[in-house]
Amino acid sequence: MPYLVLVAARYRVFSVRVAAVSSLTPNFVRVTLAGDALAEFSSVGLDQRIKIVLPIPGHGFTDLPDGEDWYAAWRALPDATRNPLRTYTVRSFRPDARELDIDFVAHGDTGPASRWVASCRVGDELRIVGPAVPSSPAELPTGAAEFDPGAANRILLAGDETAAPAICAILEALDVTAVGHVFIEVPTDADRLPVSAPAGVEVRWIARNGASHGVRMTDQVHAWASTVASAGVSGAAGSASSCGDAVELTEVDVDEQVLWDVPAASDDRPVYAWIAGEAGCVRELRRHLVRGVGLDRKQVAFMGYWRHGKAEN
Ligand SMILES: Cc1cc2nc3c(=O)[nH]c(=O)nc-3n(C[C@H](O)[C@H](O)[C@H](O)COP(=O)(O)OP(=O)(O)OC[C@H]3O[C@@H](n4cnc5c(N)ncnc54)[C@H](O)[C@@H]3O)c2cc1C
């Protein structure tokens, strides 16, 4: 689960300022954050997530604790002075310039992050929580990233607009020999983002254009699953009856729990799938791929990035 990882000791609060704001499409806003503190930020690329800490109107970051115990101290604050935390993807990090980009979905005046991005200006203060560079050169950089296909020779990436920044960052990092399919559902045709991908990876932007969230992407993922299952290249165990973890799958209540089911690293999977977005939609895809098609859970990372009608907290 994302929350637990971010409270590890090596995670700290970084002070940054808005260096640029650009409207990428009708529903994506890129915010560039900069600050000398980012000299200590540890980037692992791919779908690396961080927390952004939002200012409290009229109060800013006055009570936000710092130091190693910041998280416990933050939790102990009264609601009125506890800055909201929200999870976002590092779209790109430029260590020399001490800058990072976040691509926000602007979803209106409904949550503190979306509200903030609608009115942020160059020079505004923000805080992020992320991993610090390792204290010794012998240690590897640490960060909260999940994409890990191992030796899979076929990949699937699927997600809605909140997963688009992560998918784009992953695509740009893939080996040129990678083979696979990518389905990204966005609100409108005008929300397709430019991204480069290896020649063997087919990228489909799916515009919702008023349809229910996730329906069009789900159809495409189902079609993909049928194709790989019938071609016998999925490593699928078979139908639902052969899948021993069916009971656990039905028990995830996405209104009460975070849907976050990420397999351990493995080099023993012909297909690797990474699926993120609205939790109800991700749950349905999880059921279909694992129980319906019989994909082994060690082949699929499922991540609920947000939930209709629920604030992240
Ligand atoms: C690992 C991870 C990486 C993520 N990366 C990104 C990213 O790079 N870019 C990005 O935009 N989001 C990303 N998200 C999703 C983002 O954290 C949520 O959308 C978050 O809820 C936004 O916070 P908020 O304060 O705007 O809304 P909240 O206060 O959390 O929610 C308020 C209301 O808004 C609704 N809501 C939340 N998000 C959306 C949405 N996208 N569309 C419509 N309604 C929504 C909620 O259902 C709720 O009713 C990521 C989430 C995770 C877990």
The ligand as a Gaussian input file, in Angstrom:
#p B3LYP/6-31G(d) Opt

LIG

0 1
 C        0.432000       5.869000      -6.825000
 C       -0.517000       6.972000      -7.298000
 C       -0.112000       7.832000      -8.295000
 C       -0.966000       8.830000      -8.762000
 N       -0.526000       9.677000      -9.733000
 C       -1.342000      10.671000     -10.172000
 C       -0.875000      11.612000     -11.150000
 O        0.283000      11.610000     -11.559000
 N       -1.767000      12.548000     -11.596000
 C       -3.058000      12.621000     -11.111000
 O       -3.813000      13.499000     -11.537000
 N       -3.501000      11.765000     -10.165000
 C       -2.673000      10.808000      -9.680000
 N       -3.119000       9.950000      -8.712000
 C       -4.511000      10.061000      -8.270000
 C       -4.700000      11.156000      -7.209000
 O       -3.946000      10.834000      -6.058000
 C       -6.208000      11.205000      -6.834000
 O       -6.954000      11.575000      -7.957000
 C       -6.481000      12.127000      -5.653000
 O       -7.696000      11.700000      -5.077000
 C       -6.614000      13.605000      -6.035000
 O       -6.746000      14.347000      -4.852000
 P       -7.788000      15.552000      -4.718000
 O       -7.389000      16.292000      -3.477000
 O       -7.886000      16.302000      -5.993000
 O       -9.185000      14.824000      -4.491000
 P       -9.692000      14.057000      -3.160000
 O       -9.854000      15.009000      -2.018000
 O       -8.843000      12.859000      -2.930000
 O      -11.130000      13.575000      -3.640000
 C      -12.233000      14.487000      -3.702000
 C      -13.267000      13.963000      -4.672000
 O      -12.706000      13.979000      -5.973000
 C      -12.862000      12.706000      -6.596000
 N      -11.682000      12.480000      -7.454000
 C      -10.392000      12.227000      -7.082000
 N       -9.619000      12.096000      -8.159000
 C      -10.429000      12.246000      -9.239000
 C      -10.205000      12.224000     -10.637000
 N       -8.987000      12.016000     -11.177000
 N      -11.272000      12.433000     -11.448000
 C      -12.524000      12.666000     -10.961000
 N      -12.777000      12.706000      -9.624000
 C      -11.737000      12.504000      -8.790000
 C      -12.947000      11.714000      -5.433000
 O      -13.662000      10.578000      -5.819000
 C      -13.686000      12.516000      -4.385000
 O      -15.091000      12.425000      -4.592000
 C       -2.271000       8.962000      -8.208000
 C       -2.668000       8.106000      -7.175000
 C       -1.802000       7.116000      -6.728000
 C       -2.243000       6.206000      -5.595000

